[in-house]
Amino acid sequence: MFIKELVIVPKCLKCGNELSFGTSKIPPVAPTANGPVSGLVADFSNQNSIVRMESMGATIDEAQEAWEEPNSYFYTFY
C-alpha cells in the first residue's frame, strides 16, 4: 500500500497568505531591492499541493527535491 506524506501548506503568520512562498534555502540569483525574494518560488493549491514553481537560480535537482519534499523547503518564516 502506498501512503503519501501529508504536505502542510505554509501560512504567513502576519498576513495569512497560503498561496505563494519562496524558500530561504535557495538564494535569489540577483539579490537586489526589487529582485525576487528567493531562487525558488512555489504556488500552493488549497488541496495542500504545489501547483506551480518558478526557478530563478535553483538547479533542476533542487527544484525536483522541493517539489517532492515541499515541507523541507517551504515553511512559515515570520
N, C-alpha and C positions, 0 to 999 in steps of 0.2 A: 504494500500500500504506500502510495506517495503522499507525503504530508508537506505542504508548502508552508514555509515560515511566514508568520504574520508580519506584514510591513506596517510599522507605526508611522503614520503621516506626521511629519514635523508640524509644529504650530508655533507661531511667534507669540510670545507671552505679552508683547506690548500691543500689537495691532490685531491679532487673531488670524493672520494670514495662514492659510493651509494649502495654497496653490503652487507657489513658485519659490524655490530655495536654491541658494548657491552653497557649495561646500567649502569649508575652510581648509580642507586637505589639499586642494589644488589651487595655487595662487593664480591670479589673472595674468595673462600673457603680457599686458602692458599696464602696470599699476599707475593709474592717473586719477585725478579728481573726478573726471567724468567717464571713466572707463568702467568695465564690467566689475561686478562685485567678486567674482570668482572665475576660475578657469573652467568650471563645470556647473551648469545650472539645470535643475530638473523641475518640471511641472508635474504635479500630482493630481490624480482624479479623486473623486470623493469615495471611490472604492478601494482606497489605500494602495494604489499602484502608480508607478511612473508612466505618464503618457507621452512625454517628450523630454529630450535632453538636448542641451546646446553645449558643445565643447568648444572652448576658446582657450586652449592651452593644455588640455588633458590629452594623454596618449589614448589610443584605441583600447589598450588593455585597462587603463584606469577607468575609462568610460564604461567598458563592459563590466568591470568589477562593481562599479557604482550602481549599474542597472540591476545586477544580480544580488547585491547586498546593500540596498539603499539605507538601511538603518546604520550602517558603518560610515556613511558619507554625509547624510542629510539629517540634521537634528536641530533642536531648538537651541539657539545661542543668543540670548539677550541678557 
